[in-house]
Amino acid sequence: MHIRRSLSLLALLLLGGWTMPAFADSPTCSGSEHLLSWPSGNPIWEMCWLPPSLSVGADGSSLEVRKVYFKGHLVMRRAHVPMLFAEYNSSTCYRDWKDADAAFLADHAVQNQLGISVDPPHATTSCDRSAAPVTAYGDCPFQIAGYPNATAGCASGVSLEDGGDHVTLTTQHSAAWYQYTSRWTFWSDGRMEPEFGFGNNDGTGNETTHWHHNYWRMEFAIDDPANAVNTISINDVDQTAEFSDLRNATGGPGGTPKTWEVRNTTTGNGFRLVPSAEDYLVPTNESGRNFHTIDVMGTKQHDGEYGDRSDNPLGACAMNQSALVNGESLVNTSVALYYRVSVRDTSHDEWPPGCSGGTCLPQDSMVCKKRGPTLVPFGPWATSNPGQPAATVAPGDVEVTVVHGGSANDMFGLTNSGDVGSTLTYTIDTAPITCASPGPVAWLGRSPDQGSVAAGATATITASVDASNLTAGSYTAMICVHSNDPAHALIEVPVNVTVNIDPNDVIFASGFESP
């Protein structure tokens, strides 16, 4: 069933509306590089890949893809993870290594070769398995019943899974007890989705709140194999000098998200980096230790410069952005784009600072979190068939807990999962009960309330709750998403709010306030 379904998707893709372009070029892999051509006939994506143990840089750089081509056009010379960190709340910190291959579970058909996953249906890493707050599942097969078996087992390296309309590369590498997942998914419409997961195989350190930080580095060379001259922009405003930047869900034009673009100014082909909703969940420098204070860097590309240091000492906790962003010109030169994601693994009774009891966030230190943006193509290679937009939201509801008199936010992503080249336009309002009868809700706000989303991209919608005039209890409402999606012109997003009494205002029967 899995094989037939995947092959049917691919057949529909090739026969139903997809026009294969004339291919201009293909990569030549050498040395330890392995060639991926997907689909295997008339490939849309081609590249060379290396497992973590063979990746470049001091102590490696995770899954590395090189000489990445889309429809015969060069996109990137290299994409990898040269910088990876762990920092513990008011305690130790580490600069982790990225070259220790670790076994993960996959169908034999996709282990270090292109194939179709049947059993299990997807490659499974420690991070994919870990969904319980304090439970560790050890090494592969991660206590999953029935494995290994005749068709699947534990292996290191890279799995290459043909998903019909996409291909996914997955690997796992270790740094002591940490089991890191690195993935790239390449879609037939040109989208690229890197994803990084931060796993733990035995629970070490889960009693201390800590953060992980991952930095992707992408050497773009769009349509210029010889010189790799590309231009970097922020919300389509070209940048002439190296820069560092922060994510901002409403920092773009008209309250849209801030994005970063790389393009070839001659051909017009480019990619737009759009953060996912999850990328915003942990604020920059949340620990307050000033180890990681930026989210994006646009730099001049230098051969052999794979991060802020030429070595990788374990105790070098801070990313030194001045070693990379130091005023060099970005005009008529090759460029590298860095993008950081982070997660917080929260222990019990530790976060936020000064909390106690019910005011603390619940422990989730063994729940593996994944992060990563979408890179959306634009220009002639992506706009030959505008097609129809399609609106999807994730998560499908808004859940907010707030103290009486305070305020709190939650977010959801509005994704245009429609045809390549399509544009989803939307407006957002509220309703007390149902979107059939919209109207203002005094305690509920939303931002932005209108905008547009390119194919494959996600807009982050923030729902804000003001509990200054709410008593303790539960409240519900609706956020109403209207769009030009012909199949889902209206999507209702339920809002559920719990207002708690501020413990500082509680007076006990003795007449004394709580401490």
N, C-alpha and C positions, 0 to 999 in steps of 0.2 A: 504493500500500500504506500509506504513512504517513497519507494523508488518511483512508482508510477506517478504519484502526485508531483514530485519534484520535476520529473521529466516532462510531464504535461504542462507545468508552469513555464518551463523553458521553451517548449514548442509554441505555446501561445505568445510568449514574448517575441520569438523570432518571426512568427507568421502573422501576427495580428497587430499591425500598425507600427512595428519597429523597422525602420529602414537601416540596413547595415551600411555604414559609411565606407568610403575608400580609405584604407589604412595607409598611413604615411610611414610609420616606422614601428619597430618592435625592439625590446631590450635584448642585449647580448649579455648573458650571465657568465661569469668566469670565477675561477677559484672555488671557494666554498659556497658561492651563491647558487640558489635553486630557482629554476624558472617556474612561474605560474602563468598559465594562459587560460583565461576563463571568458566565455565557454571554450571548450577545447577546440571547437571549430569556429572560425570567424570570431576571434576573441574580442570582447569589449574592453576587458582589463587585462593587462600584462605587467609583470613585475618580477624582480628577483627578491628572494627572501632568505633570511638567515635566522637560526634559533638564537636565544640569548647567549649561549656559550661561544658563539662565533661572531657576535656583534662587536662593533667598534667602540672605542672609548675606554677610559680607566674603569676597570671592573665591569665592562660591558655596558650595553644600553637596551636590554630587553629584546623583544621581537623587533627586528629591523627589516624594513622593506626598502628596496633601492630601485632606481630606474623605473618608476611607476608610470605606465602609459594608459591613457583612456582614449579609445577610438583611434589609436595610432598616434596620438599626441602625447609628448612628454609632459608629465605633471610635476613630478618631484624627482630629484636625485636621491633623496634619502628621507626617511621618517623613522624616528626611534625615541627612546626614553633615556637620555644620558644622566638625568638627575632624579633621585628618589630618596625621600627622607622619612624618618619617624621621629616624633618628639613627644615626650611624656610631660604631663602637667606638673610644672615646677620641679622637674627632675631631669633625667638623662635625655639625650637625643642622639640620633644616628644619621649618618649618610650611608644608605644601604647599597649593597652591590647588586648587579643586574645581569650576571653571567652564569648563574648556577641553575641549569635546567632541572626541572622537577617534574616527575611523572604526573599525568592526569588521565582521566578515563575517556576513551574514544573508540568508536567503531574502527576495526582494523583497516577498513576501506579508506579512511581519511587520515591515517597516521603518516605524516610526512609525505603525503601525496593527495592529489585532488580526487575526491570521490563524493559519494552521497551517504550521509549518516542514516542508518536504519535503527541500530540498537547499540547504544542509546541514540535517541533522535538528534542529540546535539552533544558536542564535546563538553565534558563536565569537569570543572576544576574545583579546588577547595572552596573558592569564593562562591561558585554556583551552588554548592551544597549547603553552605553555612547560612541558615536563616533563623537560628535560635539564639536568644540573648547571651547564654553562658555555656553552650554546648560545643565541644570540640569534636571533630570527626576524623582526626588523624590524617594519615597519608592516603593516597589512592589505593583502593576505590572508595574511600571516604564513608565506609560503613553502609554502602548502598547494596542492598540484598541482590543476589544473583550475579554479581560481578567479582572477578572476571569470568567470562564464559567463552564459548567457541567463536563468537563474532566480535567481541570487544575486550579490551584489556587496558592496562596501565602502560603508558609509554611517554617518554620525553620528546622534545622537539616541537613540531608545529603541526596542528591539524588543519586541513584545507577542505572546507565543506561547501559543496555546491548546493545552494538553496533554491535553485530555479530562477529567481530574479536577483540573486545576490550570491556572493562568495564570501566566506568568513574564514579568517586565519586566527587561530587561537594557540596560545602557549601559556605555560606556567613556569615561574622561576622562584627560587627560594632565597631568603636571607635569614638564616637561623630558623626561628619558628614561623616567620612570616611566609606566606604562600601568595605570591602576586600573580594575578591574571592579566595578560595583555592580549587585546583583540583588535583586529581591523576588519570591518565589513565594507565591501565595495558593491554598490548597487548598480543595476543595469542602467538607471537613469543618470548615473554620474556621481551620486552622493557617496561620500566617504564618512565612516563612523568609527573613529578610534574609541576604545573603551578600556579602562583600567580598573581592576578590582583588587581590594586590599584584604587578603585572607590570613587566617591564623590556624595552624594545624594542631596545636596542643593547649591553647589557652594561656600561654605565658604572657604576662603583662595585662591581662584583661581586667585586673582589679585596680588599674590606674587609668584614668582618662588620658587619651593620647590622640595624636593627629598623624595622618600620613599625607605626604605631598608628592605628587608626580608631575614631572615636566616633560611634555612632548617637545621635540624639536623637529621641524619640517623644513627641509631645503627645497624650496620651490624652483622650478626651472621651466615654467609653462611655455611650450612652443619654442624653446631656445636651447637645444642640446649643446650648442657650442659655448655659449657665454652665460646662460641662465639669467639673463637680465629681465627682472620682473619688478613690478611696482606694488608696494603695500599701501593700503588705505584703511581709514577708520570710518565706517559708515559712508564709504565712497569718497572720502576726502583724502587725497594723496598725501603721504608723509614723506618729507624730504630728508629727515635725519632719524637716527635710531631713537627708539622710544620704549617706554614701559607704560602699562595701562592696567586699568581695573575693569572687571565686569560690572555692568550696570544694566539692570533689567528694563529701565526706562530712560537710558542715557542717549538713545538714538533720536532721530528726527520724529517729532510728534509723539514722544513718549514710548517709542519702540525700543527694543533691546539694542545695546551697542554691539556692533559686529566688526570683524576685521577681514579685509579682502586682499587677495594677491592675484594679479592679472598680468597678462602680456598686453601692453598698450597698443601694439601693432595689430594683433589678431583679434583682440577683444575677449579672448577666452580667459576665464578666471575661476577662482573658488572663494566662497564667502564662509568664514568660520562663525557658526552660531552656537552659543552655549546652550546646553540642555537645561531644563528646569532644575535638575538635581545639582548641576554645577554651582548654583547659587546658594545651596542649603547651608554651607559652612562659610561664614564671612572670612575675608582675607585677614590674616594675622589674628585669628580668634584667640590664640593662646596669649597674645600680648607680649610675646618675647622678641618680636621683630626679626624672626628668622625668615619668614616668607611674607613679603609685603606687597607683592604684585601678582597679577594673573596672566599678563600677556607681555611679550617683548618682541619688537621688530628690530632685527639686527642685520648688519652686513654679514654675508656668509664668508667665512674663512676656512680653507681646507685644514682639517685637523683640529678645528675648534669645536668641541662637542659639548661644551657646557662652560660653567664659570671657573673650572679648574682643570688642569692637565692631569691631576691625580685625584684620588677619591678616599681621603682619610676618613675613618669611621666617625671621628668626633667633630668633623667640620659641619656643624649643624645648620649654619645659615647659608642661603643662596646669595651669592655676591653679585647682584645685578650690575654693579658698576664695571665689573670685568667684561660684561657683554654689551651693555648700553653705555657708550662713552663718546657720543657725539659724532660718530662717523656718518658720512653721507649715504643715503639710500637711493640716490639718483643715478640711473644708468649703471646699476651694479647687480650682482647676485645677492639674494636675501635669504634669511632664515627666520622663521616665525616660531616662537616658543609659546606654549599654552600650558598653564598649571591647573590641576584639579586637586582637591583635598577632601578628606573625610575626617570626622571625629568619631572615635570609638569611646562611648561614654560608660564609665563605671558607676556603681551605685553610690548615691549620696555625695556626688562630687561636682555636678554641673547643673546650673551655672554657679560661679563662685559665690560662696556665702549661703547657698541653699541648705535646707534641712527638710527631712521627711518628704511630705507630699509636694513641696515646692521644687524638688530636684527632678531632673529628667530621669526616666527609668533606664536601667542598665541595658545597653545594646552592644556591648563591646565585642561580642562574637558574631553579631549579625554582619555579614560581609556587605560592604557598600561598593557600588560601581559608579563610575563617573565618566563623562566624555561628551564632546561636542559633536555637531554635524558639520561637515564641509560640503557646501552646496555649489554645484557648478553654475556658472552663468556665462553668457556670451553665445557665439554662433554654435558651439558644440552642444549646447543645451536647450536652445530655443527654436529648433526647427519644427517642433510639434507642441504648441502651447497646451492643448488638452484641457481637462477639467480638474478643478481643485477638489479636495476632499478634506473635511475637517474632522479631527479627532482630538479628544482631550484626555490627559493623563496627569495625575490620578483623576478619577471620575467624580470626586467630591472634595469638599473643603471641610477640614476638621480643625477647630480652633479651641484651645483651652486658655482662658484669660482670667486674671484676678479682677474682682470688682474694682471699678475705678481706673483700670488700666487699659491697654490696647495691645493687640497682637495681630500677626499676619500669617497667612498661608498662601501657597502658590500652586498653580497648575499650569501645565503646558498645553498650548493650542498649536497643533501640528497640521501643516498642509501635507497630507499623505497622498495627494492626487498625482496627476500626470506631470511628467517633467515639463518645465516651462510654464506651468500654471501659476496663477497668483490667487491666493485666498484673501478676500477682503472681509472684514468683520466689524461688528459693533457689539457692545456688551452693556446690558442693563440689568436691573434687579427686579425681584418680585417677592412679595411677602409670603405667598403660598405656591402659586404656579405661574409659569411664564405665559400662560394664556391670559393672565391678568397682571401685566407688569406694573410696577410702581416703586416709589422710593422706599428703602428700608433704612430707618434713621441711623442704625448702628453699623451698617454695612457699606463699605466702599469698594471700588475696583479700579485698577489701573494697569495698563491703559484701557480706555473704554472704546477705542476703535483703532484700526490699523490694517496692515496687510502682511501676509506671510508667503514667502517664496516656496516653491515645491521642495519638499524635504526638510524645510526649516521649521523651527518651533518658536513661537512667541510665548514669553512667560507672563502670565496674568497674576497679579497680586490682589488677593482679597484681604481687606483690612477691617478689623473689628474694633469698635470704640465702645468699651463697657462702662464709660463714665456715668451713664444714666441707667444701667442695667443692674437689677438685683441678682443675687445668686440663683442659679437655675440653668435650665436648658433652653436654647433658642434655635429656631430653624428659619431658613429663607432659601431663595433660589438666585443663582447667577444665570443669566440668560445670554447665550452666545448665538448671535445671528450672523449668518455668512452667506456667501454666494455659492456654497456647496449645493448642487442641485438635489442631492440625495438627503442631506441633513442640514436644511436651512436654519434649524433651531436645535441647539443642544442645551439641555437643562443640567446645571451643575448644582447638586444639593449642598447647602451650607449648614453645618451642625456646630453649634457653639455651646460650650460649657463655661459658665461664669462661676468661679469659686470665691469664697470669702477670703479676703486678705488676712492671713494668720496674724499679722501685726495688729489687726483691729479686733481680735477675739478677746472678750473679757470673760474670765471664768466665774463660777458661782461665788468664789471667795471675794470677788471684786477686783482681783489682780489681773492685769493684762499678762498675756504670754510673754516669755522673754524675748 
